[in-house]
Amino acid sequence: MDGFDKHDEINEDVDSKFRQEIYSRAVRAGKRTYFFDVKSTRKDEYYLTITESKKRFDQEGKFHFEKHKIFLYKEDFEKFTDGLAEVVGFILGNQPDYEPEEYQEPEMALEEEMEEPSEEVLVQDYTSVEFEDLAN
């Protein structure tokens, strides 16, 4: 799911008791969904909430969502990302039976999605229009 920018929708009323949501990104990973939400404080300072959401079923078969949330403030971004990168790197490098081809760097995946289609495909996508056709 792509992120979206809500900057244009920000309510300028700093006394609002609700935090303004600025940008959001959802990541589906197996049975979990992670939400990365950028929000604004009353003083218009951005912070990040990371929410893990899991669908759970009770004994009657009804479901509910179990959520766990982390609030991350700008003064902690650098230390948090450094720590996260370190432990993810450790796991990827030391996990027994880990197959490197299972993991693909997000940047590589994005580059593959953005590859230009060949010129041959581009030509096939267009319909031939002659100016004589427009006169009728």
Rosetta silent file (secondary structure, phi, psi, omega in degrees, C-alpha in Angstrom):
SEQUENCE: MDGFDKHDEINEDVDSKFRQEIYSRAVRAGKRTYFFDVKSTRKDEYYLTITESKKRFDQEGKFHFEKHKIFLYKEDFEKFTDGLAEVVGFILGNQPDYEPEEYQEPEMALEEEMEEPSEEVLVQDYTSVEFEDLAN
SCORE:     score description
SCORE:     0.000 S_00000001
   1 L     0.000  135.452 -179.854    0.000    0.000    0.000 S_00000001
   2 L   -79.986  155.452  174.971    1.372    3.389   -0.876 S_00000001
   3 L   -76.239  169.446  176.730    1.721    6.172    1.614 S_00000001
   4 E  -141.876  152.176 -176.289   -0.348    9.294    1.347 S_00000001
   5 E  -104.198  121.220  179.267    0.246   12.910    2.189 S_00000001
   6 L  -107.970   15.092 -175.104   -2.303   14.634    4.370 S_00000001
   7 H   -57.279  -35.867 -178.774   -0.323   17.849    4.782 S_00000001
   8 H   -69.799  -19.517 -176.043   -2.950   19.826    2.859 S_00000001
   9 H   -95.553    5.540 -176.082   -5.652   18.615    5.235 S_00000001
  10 L   -66.030  130.590  175.824   -3.962   19.779    8.440 S_00000001
  11 L   -80.294  126.006 -176.455   -6.252   21.751   10.701 S_00000001
  12 L   -75.493   -5.562  179.786   -4.435   24.896   11.753 S_00000001
  13 L   -74.097  100.540 -177.368   -6.225   24.893   15.129 S_00000001
  14 L   -72.203  -10.837  178.386   -3.354   24.020   17.501 S_00000001
  15 L   -87.372   -0.067  179.281   -5.815   23.690   20.398 S_00000001
  16 L   -59.353  135.153 -179.181   -7.432   20.655   18.809 S_00000001
  17 L   -79.438  -10.378  178.417   -7.435   17.734   21.232 S_00000001
  18 L   -97.092  140.588  177.792   -6.907   15.297   18.349 S_00000001
  19 L   -77.950  139.844 -179.335   -3.471   14.735   16.846 S_00000001
  20 E   -82.219  130.480  175.478   -3.227   15.471   13.144 S_00000001
  21 E   -89.631  125.453 -173.714   -2.283   12.564   10.889 S_00000001
  22 E  -101.399  -43.584 -174.568    0.180   13.749    8.247 S_00000001
  23 E  -151.612  146.058 -178.944    1.353   10.635    6.429 S_00000001
  24 E  -143.375  146.922  178.347    0.614    6.926    6.685 S_00000001
  25 E  -143.671  127.082  177.027    2.067    3.681    5.343 S_00000001
  26 E  -107.687  138.419  179.359    0.688    0.176    5.921 S_00000001
  27 E  -127.188  115.975  176.399    2.875   -2.900    5.516 S_00000001
  28 E   -87.713  128.379 -178.358    1.274   -6.333    5.366 S_00000001
  29 E  -139.208   94.603 -179.038    3.610   -9.036    6.634 S_00000001
  30 L    65.739 -126.376 -178.310    2.083  -12.480    6.954 S_00000001
  31 L   -87.029    1.398 -177.906   -0.668  -12.473    9.568 S_00000001
  32 E  -114.599  155.461  170.301    0.310   -9.031   10.812 S_00000001
  33 E  -126.983  133.231  177.631   -0.103   -5.529    9.472 S_00000001
  34 E  -108.969  133.512  177.773    2.224   -2.731   10.535 S_00000001
  35 E  -113.716  126.504  175.346    1.088    0.873   10.336 S_00000001
  36 E  -110.063  110.352 -175.980    3.634    3.691   10.231 S_00000001
  37 E  -119.992  126.042  173.662    1.822    6.954   10.926 S_00000001
  38 E   -93.024  125.732 -179.480    3.355   10.418   11.042 S_00000001
  39 E  -126.352  168.639 -177.833    1.336   12.659   13.308 S_00000001
  40 E  -120.709  138.577  175.764    1.628   16.204   14.558 S_00000001
  41 L   -80.082  178.223  177.008    1.575   17.462   18.131 S_00000001
  42 L   -63.186  -24.032  178.425   -0.262   20.589   19.191 S_00000001
  43 L   -93.883   16.908 -179.959    3.009   22.440   18.619 S_00000001
  44 L    59.291   33.365  173.497    3.200   21.090   15.030 S_00000001
  45 L   -99.655  130.964 -177.631    6.104   18.770   15.840 S_00000001
  46 E   -80.232  146.592  172.260    6.014   15.484   13.945 S_00000001
  47 E  -144.721  166.652 -175.427    6.314   12.103   15.613 S_00000001
  48 E  -115.161  134.909  168.133    5.926    8.517   14.462 S_00000001
  49 E  -113.719  134.176  175.891    3.574    5.845   15.712 S_00000001
  50 E  -114.458  120.197 -178.162    4.274    2.244   14.768 S_00000001
  51 E  -118.879  128.566  172.635    1.293   -0.049   15.256 S_00000001
  52 E   -99.712  128.561 -179.243    1.321   -3.821   14.955 S_00000001
  53 E  -124.187  128.792  178.359   -2.146   -5.206   14.284 S_00000001
  54 E  -127.522  135.606  177.278   -3.081   -8.897   14.445 S_00000001
  55 E   -81.788  125.255 -179.430   -6.486  -10.397   13.764 S_00000001
  56 E  -122.164  148.311  178.042   -7.541  -12.649   16.681 S_00000001
  57 E  -114.348  139.146  176.380  -10.553  -14.916   17.077 S_00000001
  58 L   -89.862 -175.506 -176.549  -12.371  -15.597   20.331 S_00000001
  59 L   -64.859  -25.102 -179.809  -14.007  -18.892   21.365 S_00000001
  60 L   -87.845   -0.149  179.202  -17.236  -17.960   19.585 S_00000001
  61 L    88.641   -0.206  177.360  -15.439  -17.375   16.296 S_00000001
  62 L   -80.347  146.754 -178.312  -15.795  -13.594   16.410 S_00000001
  63 E  -109.014  157.305  172.241  -12.701  -11.626   15.549 S_00000001
  64 E  -146.598  166.534  179.646  -11.073   -8.540   16.954 S_00000001
  65 E  -106.070  125.271  175.196   -7.786   -6.789   16.282 S_00000001
  66 E   -91.950  126.213 -175.626   -5.028   -6.926   18.852 S_00000001
  67 E  -124.518  141.229  173.964   -2.867   -3.827   18.560 S_00000001
  68 E  -126.913  134.050 -172.742    0.489   -2.837   19.989 S_00000001
  69 E  -127.988  140.763  174.564    1.721    0.713   19.528 S_00000001
  70 E  -121.269  134.750  174.172    5.082    2.468   19.823 S_00000001
  71 E  -104.301  128.743 -178.051    5.446    6.247   19.869 S_00000001
  72 E  -126.793  122.627 -176.816    8.736    7.512   18.477 S_00000001
  73 E  -101.238  155.725 -170.500    9.746   11.163   18.755 S_00000001
  74 H   -55.416  -32.175 -179.449   12.180   13.019   16.503 S_00000001
  75 H   -69.850  -13.137 -179.812   14.923   13.236   19.137 S_00000001
  76 H  -106.073   -4.888 -175.159   15.026    9.411   19.181 S_00000001
  77 H   -54.106  -50.995 -174.308   14.908    8.726   15.401 S_00000001
  78 H   -62.519  -48.281 -179.688   18.663    8.354   14.858 S_00000001
  79 H   -65.156  -38.848  179.508   19.291    6.034   17.814 S_00000001
  80 H   -64.250  -49.096 -178.897   16.193    3.987   17.016 S_00000001
  81 H   -66.083  -36.820  176.087   17.084    3.496   13.333 S_00000001
  82 H   -61.932  -46.957  179.807   20.713    2.689   14.224 S_00000001
  83 H   -64.220  -42.437  179.276   19.589    0.071   16.740 S_00000001
  84 H   -63.589  -46.353  179.193   17.002   -1.388   14.385 S_00000001
  85 H   -60.837  -39.664 -179.663   19.484   -1.621   11.496 S_00000001
  86 H   -63.868  -48.377 -176.863   22.028   -3.293   13.775 S_00000001
  87 H   -72.635  -34.580  175.621   19.702   -6.009   15.070 S_00000001
  88 H   -65.514  -42.529  176.182   18.123   -6.677   11.668 S_00000001
  89 H   -60.142  -41.006  177.710   21.636   -6.987   10.203 S_00000001
  90 H   -61.655  -47.305 -179.441   22.573   -9.398   12.984 S_00000001
  91 H   -61.393  -47.417 -178.503   19.507  -11.555   12.340 S_00000001
  92 H   -63.969  -32.375 -178.531   20.055  -11.602    8.570 S_00000001
  93 H   -86.938  -19.105 -173.126   23.725  -12.479    9.004 S_00000001
  94 H  -121.921   -2.703 -178.635   23.396  -15.057   11.769 S_00000001
  95 L   -65.638  122.373  175.944   20.044  -16.781   11.311 S_00000001
  96 L   -61.703  144.180  178.824   20.580  -20.551   10.942 S_00000001
  97 L    60.658   24.646  179.053   19.265  -21.947    7.658 S_00000001
  98 L   -80.564  128.490  177.364   18.826  -18.431    6.292 S_00000001
  99 L  -102.437  112.795 -176.393   18.653  -18.292    2.500 S_00000001
 100 H   -55.043  -31.282 -178.098   19.858  -14.871    1.253 S_00000001
 101 H   -70.200  -12.698  176.646   17.624  -14.992   -1.838 S_00000001
 102 H   -69.829  -26.564 -174.984   14.569  -14.939    0.466 S_00000001
 103 L  -107.588  130.987  177.878   15.370  -11.362    1.404 S_00000001
 104 L  -126.450  128.563  179.369   15.407   -8.550   -1.115 S_00000001
 105 L   -57.054  135.906  179.745   16.461   -5.032   -0.238 S_00000001
 106 H   -55.893  -36.103 -179.404   13.481   -2.652   -0.529 S_00000001
 107 H   -64.052  -38.294  179.631   15.478   -0.313   -2.778 S_00000001
 108 H   -65.951  -41.992  179.718   16.133   -3.137   -5.239 S_00000001
 109 H   -62.603  -40.876  179.872   12.460   -4.065   -5.354 S_00000001
 110 H   -64.754  -42.270  179.101   11.536   -0.443   -6.022 S_00000001
 111 H   -61.669  -40.746  179.620   14.085   -0.168   -8.827 S_00000001
 112 H   -64.327  -39.208  179.214   12.693   -3.295  -10.485 S_00000001
 113 H   -66.344  -30.774 -174.397    9.158   -1.905  -10.330 S_00000001
 114 L   -92.056    2.508 -179.929   10.280    1.370  -11.887 S_00000001
 115 L   -58.242  139.994  179.199   12.143   -0.172  -14.831 S_00000001
 116 L   -71.239  135.758  174.214   11.119    1.390  -18.101 S_00000001
 117 L   -66.952  153.374 -178.317    9.158   -0.913  -20.410 S_00000001
 118 L   -64.021  158.283 -179.156   10.926   -1.669  -23.641 S_00000001
 119 H   -61.226  -33.698  179.905   10.282    0.577  -26.625 S_00000001
 120 H   -61.012  -42.020  179.215    8.609   -2.347  -28.355 S_00000001
 121 H   -68.331  -40.233 -179.446    5.973   -2.571  -25.604 S_00000001
 122 H   -61.464  -41.402 -179.245    5.411    1.184  -25.642 S_00000001
 123 H   -65.274  -38.645 -179.036    4.686    1.205  -29.371 S_00000001
 124 H   -67.897  -24.720 -177.791    2.165   -1.622  -29.018 S_00000001
 125 L   -75.390  -13.773 -177.125    0.250    0.311  -26.364 S_00000001
 126 L  -100.643  146.552  175.177   -0.692    3.107  -28.780 S_00000001
 127 L   -95.387  139.397  179.002   -3.410    3.071  -31.395 S_00000001
 128 L   -73.559  123.701  178.771   -2.535    4.424  -34.794 S_00000001
 129 L  -122.055  124.546  177.824   -4.495    7.618  -35.415 S_00000001
 130 L  -101.112  145.595 -179.670   -4.425    9.314  -38.803 S_00000001
 131 H   -64.087  -28.088  177.621   -5.395   12.968  -39.170 S_00000001
 132 H   -62.974  -31.759  179.316   -7.776   12.017  -41.978 S_00000001
 133 H   -64.439  -30.109 -177.554   -9.755   10.016  -39.396 S_00000001
 134 H   -76.364  -23.944 -177.544  -10.371   13.198  -37.410 S_00000001
 135 H   -72.365  -25.690 -176.919  -11.908   15.074  -40.352 S_00000001
 136 L   -81.079    0.000    0.000  -14.877   12.701  -40.608 S_00000001
